[in-house]
């Protein structure tokens, strides 16, 4: 009975799909960890943008 399980093509397809899914999951996990460990990117400004000045202080009371 067990020997017929290993000769069935459906068994090998299921094992292959499972193995591919595990490999893809491991690769995605490593990629996400690598991206999340990078420092945040600095915001870029265009040459035509005007610099942003801080808001004015509140008036004295």
Backbone torsions as a table, in degrees:
resi	resn	phi	psi	omega
1	UNK	NA	-47.1	-178.7
2	UNK	-68.7	-28.9	-178.9
3	UNK	-70.7	-28.4	178.4
4	UNK	-73.3	-24.2	178.9
5	UNK	-65.7	-39.4	-177.2
6	UNK	-79.1	-15.4	178.6
7	UNK	-93.8	-6.7	-179.8
8	UNK	-78.3	133.6	-179.0
9	UNK	-69.7	-28.9	178.5
10	UNK	-63.2	-33.5	177.7
11	UNK	-63.5	-44.9	-178.3
12	UNK	-69.5	-34.0	176.3
13	UNK	-65.4	-45.4	179.7
14	UNK	-63.2	-41.7	178.2
15	UNK	-66.7	-38.2	178.6
16	UNK	-65.8	-44.4	178.8
17	UNK	-64.3	-39.9	178.4
18	UNK	-63.9	-44.3	-180.0
19	UNK	-64.2	-42.4	178.9
20	UNK	-63.7	-40.8	179.6
21	UNK	-63.0	-40.5	179.3
22	UNK	-66.0	-43.5	179.7
23	UNK	-63.5	-44.6	179.1
24	UNK	-62.7	-40.5	178.0
25	UNK	-62.5	-41.1	179.4
26	UNK	-66.9	-42.5	179.6
27	UNK	-64.5	-43.6	179.1
28	UNK	-63.7	-40.0	178.9
29	UNK	-61.3	-45.8	179.4
30	UNK	-63.9	-38.7	179.7
31	UNK	-66.1	-45.2	179.6
32	UNK	-62.2	-42.9	179.6
33	UNK	-63.3	-41.6	179.9
34	UNK	-63.7	-43.0	-179.3
35	UNK	-68.2	-42.0	-176.7
36	UNK	-72.0	-22.2	-180.0
37	UNK	-84.9	-10.3	178.5
38	UNK	-73.2	148.6	175.8
39	UNK	-68.1	154.4	-179.6
40	UNK	-64.4	147.3	-179.1
41	UNK	-73.2	144.2	177.5
42	UNK	-73.2	138.9	177.7
43	UNK	-68.5	136.9	179.8
44	UNK	-98.9	144.9	177.7
45	UNK	-118.4	146.4	177.9
46	UNK	-83.0	160.4	-179.5
47	UNK	-67.3	-24.2	-178.0
48	UNK	-87.1	-9.9	179.7
49	UNK	-72.3	142.0	175.0
50	UNK	-87.7	145.0	179.8
51	UNK	-66.0	146.3	-179.7
52	UNK	-90.6	125.1	178.9
53	UNK	-95.6	153.7	179.6
54	UNK	-67.6	156.4	179.7
55	UNK	-65.2	152.5	-179.4
56	UNK	-68.8	153.7	-179.8
57	UNK	-69.7	156.1	178.5
58	UNK	-68.0	151.7	-179.7
59	UNK	-68.6	148.9	-179.7
60	UNK	-70.4	149.5	-179.6
61	UNK	-106.2	NA	NA
